[in-house]
């Protein structure tokens, strides 16, 4: 079988390493280059020791990139947009894992990232990278912008209820608890650290920048408010969103089940987790480490119309590299689950 030739730009960080791990096991992908400015010439397993004996690839400089079929961009936020013309000249298809092209308008980007966008003409040209929402667009796309991890876990939990207009549009509160890998792979990692694809501040009580993505994907053309906080916890991988919404009408558990099944019953990477007994009754990030699943559960407040929606992912997988590979599969007409079949480990 002919393979899709791919290169990873900015591959020394956690997201780049996870992406390389997945692509090395992908039967229809061939990784031709991985770039890193600070590690150029070194074997990639020096940065990603789990890949020892899996590859003998060496890091290259970005200037040494050769033409290929698709580029995965794992650069820090703000860098892809400044070099996008060069990247487009090297590959007909791009999947950008930074935040540069997630938002659809220049005003929204300015509001949430506090700087002007270098290529506002391209905003809206990238398909937003949650397959469960934009699968049909991805099938025709040459440009995809992978969603943020905190945005992904929040949107997937809330979208079915916003889509059906079941919740009060201005009373949603979301607390996302995240693992340390979201902060990067160096002690001094920040949102401007070289080759960090997913850097966010790990404690943001208000105005977390992924809120912009949440508002964009849930608003569906109507004004809404989502109040979002992000807190770092003692976990390496994982993101757990606890969302509080207020239903317009009283719904029973069976109604909530029906809504979620209609939305996600045929989705390969969404699981509804709500058990009445045992120790694993609600979504738990640690069971998702290394997987591309998003687990979603819920609990009604029987004294009010409050519904608590709980969703969990591995932030490096469904929140970054795994979701990018899922998009890659859709773009090329492959089975969506290729290279993403790992079911996780138990016990941990």
JOSULGI-V305897 format. One record per pair of residues at least 6 apart in sequence whose ideal C-beta (glycine too) atoms are under 8 Angstrom apart, sorted by the first residue. I is the first residue (numbers start at 1). GAP is how many residues later the second one is. D is the distance in Angstrom with one decimal. If there is no record, write none. Layout:
{{I/GAP/D} {I/GAP/D}}
This chain:
{{1/26/7.2} {1/27/6.4} {3/25/5.6} {3/26/6.0} {3/27/4.2} {4/24/6.0} {4/25/5.4} {4/26/7.0} {4/65/4.8} {4/66/6.0} {4/324/7.7} {4/328/6.0} {5/25/5.2} {5/27/5.1} {5/63/4.4} {5/64/4.6} {5/65/7.6} {6/17/6.2} {6/23/5.5} {6/24/6.8} {6/25/5.5} {6/26/6.8} {6/62/6.2} {6/63/6.6} {6/64/5.0} {6/65/7.3} {6/66/6.3} {6/322/7.8} {7/24/7.1} {7/25/5.4} {7/26/4.2} {7/27/7.0} {7/28/7.3} {7/58/6.1} {7/59/7.7} {7/61/4.9} {7/63/7.9} {7/64/5.5} {7/65/7.3} {7/83/7.9} {7/84/7.4} {8/8/5.5} {8/11/5.8} {8/12/6.0} {8/15/7.7} {8/23/6.7} {8/25/7.4} {8/26/4.6} {8/27/7.0} {8/63/7.9} {8/64/4.8} {8/66/6.1} {9/26/5.1} {9/53/6.2} {9/56/7.1} {9/62/5.8} {9/63/6.8} {9/64/5.0} {9/65/6.4} {9/66/6.1} {9/78/7.1} {10/6/5.8} {10/25/6.3} {10/26/7.0} {10/52/8.0} {10/63/6.8} {10/64/4.1} {10/65/4.3} {10/66/7.5} {10/69/7.9} {10/185/4.2} {10/187/6.3} {11/6/7.0} {11/8/7.3} {11/9/6.0} {11/23/3.8} {11/24/6.1} {11/25/5.8} {11/33/6.8} {11/36/7.9} {11/48/6.9} {11/63/6.1} {11/184/7.4} {12/24/4.0} {12/26/7.0} {12/27/5.1} {12/35/4.6} {12/47/6.7} {12/173/8.0} {12/183/5.1} {13/61/6.4} {13/171/6.7} {13/172/5.6} {13/182/5.1} {13/183/5.1} {13/184/5.6} {13/185/7.7} {14/167/5.3} {14/170/7.0} {14/171/4.9} {14/184/7.3} {14/302/5.9} {15/59/5.2} {15/82/5.9} {15/182/4.0} {15/183/5.1} {15/301/6.3} {15/305/4.7} {15/306/5.5} {16/18/7.0} {16/20/8.0} {16/58/4.3} {16/179/7.0} {16/181/6.5} {17/27/7.9} {17/30/6.5} {17/31/3.8} {17/33/7.7} {17/34/7.2} {18/298/4.7} {18/299/6.8} {18/302/6.8} {18/303/3.9} {18/304/7.5} {19/53/5.8} {19/55/6.6} {19/78/7.6} {19/301/7.8} {19/302/4.0} {19/305/6.3} {19/306/7.1} {20/11/6.4} {20/14/6.1} {20/24/6.6} {20/28/6.6} {20/31/6.6} {20/35/7.4} {20/37/7.9} {21/27/7.3} {21/29/6.8} {21/30/6.3} {21/33/7.6} {21/300/7.8} {22/299/5.9} {22/300/6.8} {22/303/5.0} {22/317/5.0} {22/318/7.1} {23/6/4.7} {23/8/5.1} {23/302/7.0} {23/316/7.0} {24/7/6.6} {24/27/7.1} {24/30/5.5} {24/31/5.8} {25/314/5.2} {26/299/7.0} {26/312/6.0} {26/313/3.9} {27/311/6.5} {27/312/7.5} {28/304/7.0} {28/306/5.6} {28/310/6.5} {29/299/7.3} {29/310/7.4} {31/24/7.6} {31/26/6.7} {32/34/6.9} {32/36/5.5} {33/24/7.6} {33/27/5.1} {33/31/7.5} {33/32/6.2} {33/33/6.7} {33/35/7.5} {34/10/5.5} {34/23/5.7} {34/25/5.8} {34/26/7.0} {35/24/6.4} {35/25/5.2} {35/26/6.3} {35/27/4.8} {35/29/7.5} {35/30/6.5} {36/6/7.8} {36/11/7.2} {36/23/4.0} {36/24/7.8} {36/159/6.0} {37/24/6.1} {37/25/6.7} {37/157/6.5} {37/158/7.1} {38/156/6.3} {38/157/7.4} {39/7/7.0} {39/8/5.9} {39/20/4.4} {40/19/5.2} {40/20/6.1} {40/21/4.6} {40/24/7.9} {41/17/6.1} {41/18/6.7} {42/16/6.4} {42/17/5.5} {43/13/6.7} {43/14/7.3} {43/15/5.5} {43/16/7.9} {44/7/6.2} {44/11/6.2} {44/13/4.9} {44/14/6.8} {44/15/6.0} {45/6/4.6} {45/7/4.3} {45/8/7.9} {45/9/7.4} {45/10/6.9} {47/12/7.6} {62/21/7.8} {65/6/7.8} {65/25/5.6} {66/24/7.4} {67/23/5.2} {67/24/6.8} {68/22/6.7} {68/23/5.3} {69/22/6.3} {69/23/7.0} {69/24/6.6} {70/21/5.4} {70/22/7.7} {70/23/4.3} {70/24/7.0} {70/25/6.8} {70/258/7.0} {70/261/7.9} {71/16/5.4} {71/19/6.4} {71/20/4.4} {71/22/7.5} {71/23/5.2} {71/24/7.5} {72/23/5.2} {72/25/6.7} {72/252/6.3} {72/256/8.0} {73/7/4.9} {73/14/6.6} {73/21/6.3} {73/22/7.0} {73/23/4.3} {73/24/6.2} {73/25/6.5} {73/124/8.0} {74/23/5.0} {74/24/7.5} {74/121/7.0} {74/123/3.8} {75/8/7.8} {75/23/5.6} {75/120/6.7} {75/122/6.6} {76/22/6.7} {76/115/7.1} {76/116/6.2} {76/117/6.5} {76/118/6.5} {76/119/6.7} {76/120/5.0} {76/121/7.1} {76/123/6.6} {77/21/4.9} {77/22/4.7} {77/23/6.4} {77/36/7.2} {77/114/6.0} {77/122/7.0} {78/20/7.6} {78/22/6.7} {78/35/7.8} {78/37/7.3} {78/114/7.6} {79/19/7.1} {79/21/7.7} {80/7/7.3} {80/16/5.1} {80/18/5.1} {80/20/4.5} {80/21/7.3} {81/19/4.3} {81/20/7.1} {81/36/6.4} {81/37/4.3} {81/38/4.8} {81/41/7.4} {82/36/5.1} {82/37/8.0} {84/10/7.8} {84/16/8.0} {84/35/5.8} {84/38/6.6} {87/7/5.9} {88/6/6.8} {92/50/6.0} {93/48/8.0} {93/49/4.9} {93/50/7.5} {93/238/6.4} {94/48/7.3} {94/49/5.5} {94/50/7.4} {95/34/7.4} {95/49/4.8} {95/50/7.9} {95/51/6.4} {95/229/5.2} {95/232/6.0} {95/233/6.3} {95/236/7.9} {96/30/6.8} {96/47/7.7} {96/48/7.3} {96/49/5.0} {96/50/6.7} {97/49/4.6} {97/100/4.6} {97/101/7.1} {97/223/6.0} {97/224/7.5} {97/227/5.7} {98/99/5.8} {99/14/7.0} {99/49/6.3} {99/110/7.2} {100/17/7.7} {100/45/7.3} {101/21/6.3} {101/22/6.5} {101/24/7.5} {101/25/4.0} {101/42/7.4} {101/44/4.0} {102/24/7.6} {102/26/6.3} {102/27/7.7} {102/43/4.8} {102/44/7.9} {102/45/6.5} {102/46/6.7} {102/49/7.8} {102/110/7.8} {102/111/5.5} {102/114/8.0} {103/6/4.8} {103/9/6.9} {103/20/6.6} {103/109/5.5} {103/110/6.9} {103/113/6.2} {104/19/5.8} {104/20/4.7} {104/24/7.7} {104/112/6.1} {105/18/6.1} {105/19/7.4} {106/10/7.6} {106/11/5.3} {106/14/4.1} {106/17/6.1} {108/104/5.5} {108/108/6.8} {109/8/4.6} {109/11/7.7} {109/14/6.8} {109/103/7.9} {110/6/6.2} {110/7/7.1} {111/101/6.8} {112/97/4.5} {112/99/7.1} {112/100/3.7} {113/96/6.3} {117/6/6.5} {122/21/7.8} {125/18/5.7} {126/15/8.0} {126/17/4.5} {126/18/6.2} {126/19/4.0} {127/7/5.4} {127/10/4.6} {127/11/5.5} {127/14/4.4} {127/16/6.7} {127/17/4.9} {127/18/7.1} {128/6/5.7} {128/17/6.1} {128/19/6.3} {128/85/7.6} {128/88/7.5} {128/89/6.7} {129/9/7.9} {129/15/5.1} {129/16/5.6} {129/17/4.0} {129/18/4.8} {129/194/6.1} {129/195/7.0} {129/198/5.4} {130/17/4.9} {130/22/6.1} {130/25/6.3} {130/26/7.1} {130/87/7.2} {130/193/7.2} {131/7/6.3} {131/192/7.2} {131/195/5.3} {131/196/6.1} {131/199/5.9} {131/205/7.2} {132/24/6.5} {132/27/7.8} {132/132/7.0} {132/135/5.6} {132/137/7.9} {132/138/6.5} {133/22/7.3} {133/26/6.6} {133/84/6.4} {135/195/6.0} {138/6/6.3} {138/189/5.6} {138/192/4.4} {138/193/5.9} {139/191/5.9} {139/192/7.1} {139/194/7.4} {141/190/6.1} {142/189/7.9} {144/180/7.8} {144/183/5.0} {144/187/7.0} {146/174/6.6} {146/177/5.8} {146/178/4.8} {146/181/6.9} {147/8/7.2} {147/66/6.2} {147/172/7.9} {147/176/6.7} {148/50/7.6} {148/52/7.4} {148/61/7.9} {148/62/4.3} {148/65/5.6} {148/171/7.4} {149/29/7.4} {149/33/6.4} {149/49/6.4} {149/61/7.8} {149/90/5.4} {149/164/6.9} {149/166/3.9} {149/167/7.8} {149/169/7.9} {149/170/2.7} {149/171/5.9} {150/26/4.8} {150/28/6.7} {150/32/8.0} {150/50/7.0} {150/58/6.7} {150/60/4.2} {150/78/7.5} {150/80/5.7} {150/89/6.1} {150/91/7.4} {150/165/7.9} {150/169/7.6} {151/59/4.1} {151/60/8.0} {151/62/3.8} {151/63/5.4} {151/66/7.5} {152/87/8.0} {152/142/7.3} {152/161/6.3} {152/166/6.2} {152/167/5.2} {152/171/6.6} {153/23/6.5} {153/86/4.7} {153/87/7.3} {153/88/4.5} {153/141/6.7} {153/158/5.1} {153/159/6.8} {153/160/4.8} {153/162/7.9} {153/165/7.7} {153/166/6.7} {154/20/5.3} {154/22/6.5} {154/56/7.5} {154/60/5.2} {154/72/7.7} {154/74/6.8} {154/87/4.8} {154/89/6.5} {154/157/7.2} {155/58/7.2} {155/59/5.8} {155/62/5.0} {155/63/6.6} {156/114/6.8} {156/138/4.9} {156/140/6.6} {156/155/5.7} {156/157/7.9} {157/84/5.7} {157/86/5.5} {157/139/5.4} {157/152/4.5} {157/153/7.2} {157/154/3.5} {158/9/7.9} {158/14/7.0} {158/16/7.8} {158/56/7.7} {158/60/5.9} {158/68/7.9} {158/85/5.7} {158/87/6.9} {158/151/6.4} {159/58/6.9} {159/59/6.4} {159/104/7.2} {160/99/5.3} {160/100/6.1} {160/102/7.5} {160/103/3.8} {160/104/7.4} {161/6/5.0} {161/84/6.3} {161/86/7.9} {161/98/6.8} {161/146/7.5} {161/148/7.5} {162/7/7.9} {162/56/4.4} {162/57/7.9} {162/58/6.6} {162/62/7.2} {163/57/6.6} {163/100/7.6} {164/95/6.8} {165/83/7.6} {166/81/5.8} {166/82/6.1} {166/83/7.4} {166/85/7.4} {166/93/7.5} {167/78/4.3} {167/79/6.4} {167/80/6.0} {167/81/6.7} {167/140/7.7} {168/77/7.4} {168/78/4.5} {168/79/7.6} {168/80/6.2} {169/53/6.5} {169/54/6.8} {169/55/4.3} {169/56/7.0} {170/53/8.0} {170/54/6.6} {170/55/4.3} {171/54/7.5} {171/74/7.0} {171/75/4.7} {172/52/7.4} {172/53/6.9} {172/54/4.7} {172/55/6.7} {172/71/6.4} {172/72/6.9} {172/73/5.1} {173/53/8.0} {173/54/4.7} {173/55/7.9} {173/70/7.3} {173/71/4.7} {174/40/7.6} {174/52/6.3} {174/53/7.1} {174/54/4.6} {174/55/7.2} {174/67/5.7} {174/68/7.1} {174/69/4.5} {174/70/7.6} {175/53/8.0} {175/54/5.1} {175/56/6.8} {175/66/7.3} {175/67/5.0} {176/32/7.8} {176/52/6.9} {176/53/7.0} {176/54/4.8} {176/55/7.2} {176/63/5.9} {176/64/7.0} {176/65/4.8} {176/66/7.9} {177/53/8.0} {177/54/5.4} {177/55/7.7} {177/56/4.7} {177/58/7.7} {177/62/7.2} {177/63/4.8} {177/65/7.8} {178/24/6.3} {178/52/6.1} {178/53/7.2} {178/54/5.8} {178/55/7.0} {178/57/7.6} {178/60/7.1} {178/61/4.9} {178/62/7.9} {178/137/6.2} {179/53/7.6} {179/54/7.0} {179/56/3.8} {179/57/5.0} {179/58/5.0} {179/59/4.6} {179/60/7.2} {179/106/7.2} {179/136/6.3} {180/22/7.4} {180/52/6.6} {180/55/7.0} {180/56/5.6} {181/55/5.4} {181/56/5.5} {181/134/6.4} {181/135/5.7} {182/16/6.3} {182/17/7.9} {182/18/6.1} {182/20/6.1} {182/50/7.5} {182/57/7.3} {182/133/5.2} {183/6/5.5} {183/16/6.9} {183/17/7.7} {183/19/4.8} {183/49/7.0} {184/6/7.5} {184/9/5.9} {184/12/4.9} {184/14/7.8} {184/15/5.3} {185/11/7.8} {186/7/6.4} {189/7/5.9} {189/10/6.1} {190/6/7.8} {190/9/6.4} {191/8/4.5} {191/9/6.7} {191/10/7.0} {192/7/7.8} {193/6/6.3} {197/123/6.9} {198/117/7.3} {198/118/7.7} {198/121/7.5} {198/122/5.4} {200/8/7.3} {200/9/6.9} {200/10/7.0} {200/30/7.1} {201/7/7.9} {201/29/7.7} {202/28/7.0} {202/29/7.7} {202/30/3.6} {203/27/6.9} {203/28/5.8} {203/29/5.6} {204/25/6.6} {204/26/4.7} {205/24/5.1} {206/21/7.5} {206/22/8.0} {206/23/6.7} {208/20/5.1} {208/21/6.9} {208/22/4.8} {210/18/7.1} {210/20/7.6} {211/15/6.2} {211/17/4.6} {214/12/5.1} {214/14/6.5} {215/9/6.5} {215/11/6.0} {218/6/6.0} {218/8/6.7} {235/50/6.5} {235/51/7.1} {236/53/8.0} {237/48/7.1} {237/49/8.0} {237/51/7.9} {237/52/4.7} {237/53/7.6} {237/77/5.0} {237/78/6.3} {237/79/5.8} {237/80/7.9} {238/47/2.8} {238/48/6.4} {238/50/6.6} {238/51/6.8} {238/74/6.8} {238/75/7.3} {238/76/6.0} {238/77/6.2} {239/46/6.5} {239/73/6.9} {239/74/5.4} {239/75/7.8} {239/76/4.5} {239/80/5.9} {240/43/6.9} {240/44/7.7} {240/45/5.1} {240/70/7.1} {240/71/7.5} {240/72/4.8} {241/68/7.8} {241/69/7.2} {241/70/4.8} {241/71/7.5} {242/66/6.5} {242/67/7.8} {242/68/5.6} {243/65/7.1} {243/66/4.5} {243/67/7.7} {243/68/7.4} {244/62/6.1} {244/63/7.7} {244/64/5.8} {245/61/7.3} {245/62/5.3} {245/64/6.7} {246/58/7.6} {246/59/5.4} {246/60/5.6} {246/61/7.5} {247/58/4.3} {247/59/7.7} {247/60/5.6} {248/57/7.5} {249/56/7.5} {250/55/6.1} {251/49/7.4} {251/56/7.5} {252/48/7.8} {253/47/6.4} {256/42/5.5} {256/44/7.0} {256/51/7.0} {257/15/7.3} {257/17/7.9} {260/12/5.2} {260/36/6.5} {260/38/7.6} {261/11/7.0} {264/6/3.9} {264/8/6.9} {264/32/7.3} {268/68/5.7} {268/69/5.3} {269/23/5.1} {269/24/5.2} {269/25/6.3} {269/49/6.7} {269/57/7.0} {269/68/7.8} {269/71/7.4} {270/23/7.4} {270/24/5.4} {270/26/6.5} {271/22/5.7} {271/23/7.5} {271/24/5.0} {271/25/7.3} {272/23/7.8} {272/24/5.7} {272/25/7.0} {273/7/7.5} {273/8/7.7} {273/9/6.2} {273/10/5.0} {273/22/4.5} {273/23/6.8} {273/24/4.6} {274/7/6.9} {274/8/6.8} {274/23/4.4} {274/24/6.2} {274/25/7.9} {275/6/4.3} {275/7/7.9} {280/7/7.2} {281/16/7.6} {282/15/4.3} {282/17/7.7} {282/28/5.2} {283/12/3.7} {283/13/6.5} {283/14/5.0} {283/27/5.2} {283/28/6.1} {283/29/3.7} {284/11/7.6} {284/28/6.2} {285/27/4.6} {285/28/7.1} {285/29/6.9} {286/62/5.3} {287/8/7.7} {287/57/5.5} {287/59/6.2} {287/61/7.5} {288/6/8.0} {288/7/6.5} {288/24/5.9} {288/25/6.1} {288/26/4.7} {288/29/7.5} {288/30/7.6} {288/56/5.9} {289/25/5.4} {289/55/6.3} {289/56/6.9} {289/59/7.0} {290/24/6.3} {290/27/6.5} {290/52/5.5} {290/54/6.1} {290/55/7.2} {291/23/6.0} {291/26/6.0} {291/27/7.6} {291/31/7.5} {291/49/7.9} {291/51/5.6} {291/52/6.4} {291/53/4.5} {292/22/7.7} {292/25/5.0} {292/26/5.1} {292/30/3.7} {292/31/7.0} {292/33/7.7} {292/34/6.3} {292/48/4.3} {292/50/7.8} {293/20/7.3} {293/21/8.0} {293/25/6.5} {293/51/7.5} {294/17/6.1} {294/18/7.1} {294/19/4.9} {294/24/5.2} {295/16/6.8} {295/17/4.9} {295/18/7.8} {296/13/6.9} {296/14/7.2} {296/15/4.7} {297/12/7.6} {297/13/4.6} {297/14/7.7} {298/9/6.2} {298/10/6.4} {298/11/5.1} {298/12/6.7} {299/8/7.7} {299/9/4.8} {299/11/7.5} {300/6/7.6} {300/7/5.7} {300/8/7.7} {301/6/7.3} {301/7/7.1} {313/6/5.2} {314/8/7.2} {316/6/7.6} {317/6/7.3} {322/18/5.8} {325/13/7.8} {325/14/5.7} {325/15/6.1} {326/10/5.9} {326/14/6.3} {328/6/7.8} {329/6/6.6} {329/7/5.0} {329/8/7.6} {329/9/5.3} {329/10/7.9} {329/11/7.9} {330/6/6.1}}
